[in-house]
Amino acid sequence: MKDIRIGKWRIPLPGHRPGRIAVGVLLIIGGLLGFLPVLGFWMIPLGLAVLSYDIPAVRRARRRLVVWLHRRYPKLARRLHLAMPGNDAGKREK
């Protein structure tokens, strides 16, 4: 089963591709309505993270962002437990 890791938390995703795409799109739409109560702008990046599992263009953008964060703000990236692309352990090689 696929899941999204954000810091210490793991959020499970639906097992089927259409389900993941539907959840991602709904999160983005809900984020665009972030000025309403209950919904919030935090839903947009979460929706993009969900879509990055199935859409290669979004996946590349997410990986570029993670690499940029590790280069620009290494302490912040370690604090957020962001794994470098291609390094499953989440630790930088020395």
Secondary structure, 3 states (H helix, E strand, C coil): CCEEEECCEEEECCCCHHHHHHHHHHHHHHHHCCCCCCCCCCHHHHHHHHHCCCCHHHHHHHHHHHHHHHHHCHHHHHHCCCCCCCCCCCCCCC
